[in-house]
Amino acid sequence: MEDLLAGLLDGDQMLEFQPDYAPEFLCATARLHGRPTGVIANRRGFLKMQGKPRIGGIVYTESARKVAYFVENAERSRLPLLYVQDVSGFMVGVEAESAGIIRAGAEMVESMACATIPKIVLTVNHASGAGYYAMAGQGFDPNFTFCWPSARIGVMEGDSAVQAIFGPELERYKAAGETVPAELQERINQTRADYDRWLDARYAAARGHCDALIDPLATRRVLELAFDVACAQAQTEHLPLALYTTSNAAVPFDA
């Protein structure tokens, strides 16, 4: 994710917020074509916080609170936000619920939903389940949503859907030492194929689930134009956005 952002943002301008706390989320202030911008992105891989393992792409209690605080600060500073999505969802289970994941997740969603600053979404890989919505998903009306061809938007992956739909049946056959019937296997294969098709970025773009499917090499130019439009609109609807001016001319998507 750091390499990806280095290619999108102005060089040597990114200052990360609380880098050692909830490292699965990268929150930073940066500049994009000279424009001050807040960035919220998901780190992948296996990470550690206070010696405990963390799975990148998952929203934990600490990461939800970190993002909520960052968004609230951005709102007070009138700093537009760029969400870079590679998120699989919220952590679940007894330990997560005991740690307050439901309340923290609500704080994360509330801060994002109530923010009046421009919000632009770039989906580069996974965008699944509640994590997609908490990262300024389409249902919360971000100014623009863009996808790379590698994006996968949906409730869950095909294997997860198979487990959710057919899990009990598969467990019964496994416990009895029996093979899965051909008819059931066919339904499983069809479900997996359906989800693979529905998750495809082209499927999402064709149905308006994102505003545009863009060439990764054109991302900087696309984001510059999108922020120009979103910030100009915000100037007329909300508080003054004095820091949003930029001397760079907008560049068309196909330039």
C-alpha positions in Angstrom: 0.0 0.0 0.0 2.9 2.4 0.7 4.3 1.7 -2.8 0.8 2.3 -4.3 0.4 5.6 -2.5 3.9 6.7 -3.4 2.8 6.5 -7.1 -0.4 8.4 -6.5 0.6 11.2 -4.1 3.1 14.0 -4.3 6.6 12.8 -3.3 7.8 13.2 0.3 4.5 14.8 1.4 2.8 12.0 3.3 2.7 12.2 7.1 1.2 9.1 8.6 -1.2 9.4 11.6 -0.4 7.0 14.5 1.7 4.6 12.4 2.3 2.2 15.3 -1.3 2.0 16.4 -3.7 -0.3 14.4 -1.2 -0.5 11.6 -3.7 -2.4 9.4 -5.2 1.0 8.6 -3.0 3.7 7.1 -4.2 7.2 7.8 -2.2 10.1 6.6 -2.2 13.7 5.5 -0.6 14.2 2.1 -0.8 16.3 -1.1 -2.2 15.3 -4.5 -1.1 17.7 -7.2 -0.5 20.3 -4.4 -3.9 19.8 -2.8 -3.9 18.9 0.9 -5.6 15.6 1.2 -6.4 13.0 3.9 -5.8 9.4 3.0 -7.4 6.3 4.6 -6.1 3.0 3.2 -6.0 -0.7 4.1 -2.7 -2.5 4.6 -2.6 -6.1 3.6 -0.4 -8.9 5.1 0.2 -10.0 8.7 1.1 -7.2 11.1 1.6 -6.8 14.8 0.4 -4.4 17.4 1.7 -4.7 21.0 3.0 -8.1 20.1 -0.4 -9.4 19.0 -0.9 -10.6 15.4 -3.2 -8.5 13.1 -4.6 -9.5 9.7 -4.4 -6.7 7.1 -7.6 -5.7 5.4 -9.7 -6.4 8.5 -11.3 -3.7 10.6 -10.5 -4.2 14.3 -11.8 -2.2 17.3 -8.7 -0.1 17.5 -8.6 0.6 13.7 -12.2 1.6 13.7 -11.6 4.1 16.5 -8.4 5.4 14.8 -10.2 6.0 11.5 -13.2 7.7 13.3 -10.8 10.1 15.1 -8.9 10.8 11.8 -12.1 11.6 9.9 -13.4 13.9 12.7 -10.1 15.8 12.6 -10.3 16.0 8.8 -13.9 17.4 9.1 -12.7 20.1 11.5 -9.8 21.0 9.2 -12.0 20.9 6.1 -9.6 18.3 4.6 -11.0 16.2 1.7 -10.6 12.5 2.0 -9.4 9.8 -0.3 -10.4 6.2 0.7 -8.2 3.5 -0.9 -10.1 0.3 -0.4 -8.6 -3.2 0.0 -10.8 -4.3 2.9 -12.4 -7.7 3.6 -14.7 -6.7 6.5 -14.9 -6.4 10.3 -13.3 -8.8 12.8 -15.9 -11.1 14.3 -16.0 -13.4 17.3 -16.3 -13.3 21.1 -13.0 -11.6 21.6 -13.8 -8.9 19.1 -17.2 -8.2 20.5 -15.8 -8.1 24.0 -13.3 -5.5 22.8 -16.2 -3.3 21.6 -16.1 -3.8 17.8 -19.8 -3.0 17.4 -19.6 0.3 19.2 -16.2 1.2 17.5 -17.6 0.2 14.1 -20.6 2.4 14.6 -18.3 5.3 15.5 -16.3 4.8 12.3 -19.4 4.7 10.1 -21.0 7.6 11.9 -18.0 9.9 11.5 -17.8 9.0 7.8 -21.5 9.4 7.2 -21.8 12.7 8.9 -18.6 14.3 7.4 -19.5 17.1 4.9 -16.0 17.2 3.3 -15.5 15.7 -0.1 -15.0 11.9 -0.1 -13.6 10.0 -3.0 -13.2 6.2 -3.1 -10.6 4.2 -5.1 -11.1 0.4 -4.9 -7.9 -1.4 -5.8 -8.6 -4.9 -4.6 -11.2 -6.3 -2.2 -14.1 -4.3 -0.9 -16.3 -6.8 0.9 -19.2 -6.7 3.4 -19.5 -4.1 6.1 -15.9 -3.1 5.5 -16.8 -1.7 2.1 -19.6 0.5 3.6 -17.4 1.7 6.5 -14.8 2.8 3.9 -17.3 5.3 2.4 -19.1 2.7 0.3 -21.6 3.8 -2.4 -24.6 3.7 0.0 -23.1 6.7 1.9 -22.9 8.8 -1.2 -19.2 9.6 -1.7 -18.6 12.3 -4.3 -16.9 9.8 -6.7 -16.1 6.0 -6.7 -13.5 4.6 -9.0 -12.3 1.0 -9.5 -9.1 -0.5 -10.9 -9.6 -3.6 -13.1 -8.4 -5.7 -10.1 -11.2 -4.5 -7.9 -13.7 -7.1 -6.4 -16.8 -5.6 -4.8 -19.4 -7.7 -3.0 -20.7 -9.1 0.2 -18.2 -12.0 0.3 -16.0 -14.2 -1.9 -17.3 -17.3 -3.6 -15.7 -19.8 -1.1 -17.2 -17.8 1.8 -20.6 -17.9 0.1 -20.3 -21.7 -0.4 -19.5 -22.2 3.3 -22.4 -19.9 4.4 -25.0 -21.6 2.1 -23.8 -25.2 2.0 -21.7 -25.5 5.2 -24.0 -27.6 7.3 -24.7 -30.0 4.5 -21.0 -30.4 3.7 -20.2 -31.0 7.4 -22.8 -33.8 7.6 -21.4 -35.6 4.6 -17.8 -35.2 6.0 -18.9 -36.5 9.5 -20.5 -39.5 7.8 -17.5 -40.2 5.7 -19.6 -39.9 2.5 -18.7 -38.2 -0.7 -20.6 -35.0 -1.8 -23.4 -35.9 -4.2 -23.0 -34.8 -7.8 -26.1 -32.6 -7.6 -24.9 -30.8 -4.5 -21.4 -30.4 -6.0 -22.9 -28.8 -9.1 -24.8 -26.3 -7.0 -21.6 -25.5 -5.2 -19.7 -24.9 -8.4 -22.5 -22.7 -9.8 -22.6 -20.6 -6.6 -18.8 -20.1 -6.7 -19.0 -19.2 -10.4 -21.8 -16.8 -9.8 -19.9 -14.9 -7.1 -16.8 -14.8 -9.2 -18.8 -13.1 -11.9 -20.7 -10.7 -9.5 -17.4 -9.6 -7.8 -15.8 -8.6 -11.1 -15.0 -4.9 -11.4 -16.6 -4.8 -14.9 -19.9 -6.2 -13.5 -19.9 -3.5 -10.8 -19.1 -0.7 -13.2 -21.8 -1.9 -15.7 -24.5 -1.6 -13.0 -23.4 1.7 -11.6 -21.8 0.4 -8.4 -18.8 2.6 -9.2 -18.6 5.8 -11.3 -15.8 4.5 -13.6 -13.4 1.7 -14.2 -10.0 3.4 -14.7 -6.6 2.6 -15.9 -4.2 2.5 -12.9 -1.7 4.6 -14.9 -4.3 7.4 -15.2 -5.2 7.4 -11.5 -3.4 10.6 -10.5 -5.1 12.6 -13.3 -8.5 11.1 -12.6 -8.3 11.9 -8.9 -7.1 15.4 -9.5 -10.1 16.2 -11.7 -12.5 14.4 -9.3 -11.2 16.5 -6.3 -11.4 19.7 -8.4 -15.1 19.0 -9.0 -15.9 17.7 -5.5 -14.2 20.6 -3.8 -15.8 23.2 -6.1 -19.2 21.8 -5.2 -18.3 21.7 -1.5 -17.4 25.4 -1.7 -20.9 26.3 -2.6 -22.7 24.0 -0.2 -20.7 24.0 3.0 -18.0 25.9 4.9 -15.2 27.6 3.0 -12.5 25.3 1.8 -9.6 27.7 1.7 -6.9 25.0 1.5 -8.4 23.3 -1.5 -7.1 25.6 -4.2 -4.6 24.3 -6.6 -2.8 25.8 -9.6 -2.9 22.7 -11.7 -5.5 22.6 -14.5 -7.9 19.7 -14.5 -7.0 16.9 -16.9 -9.7 14.9 -18.7 -10.0 11.2 -17.7 -8.8 10.1 -21.2 -5.9 12.5 -21.4 
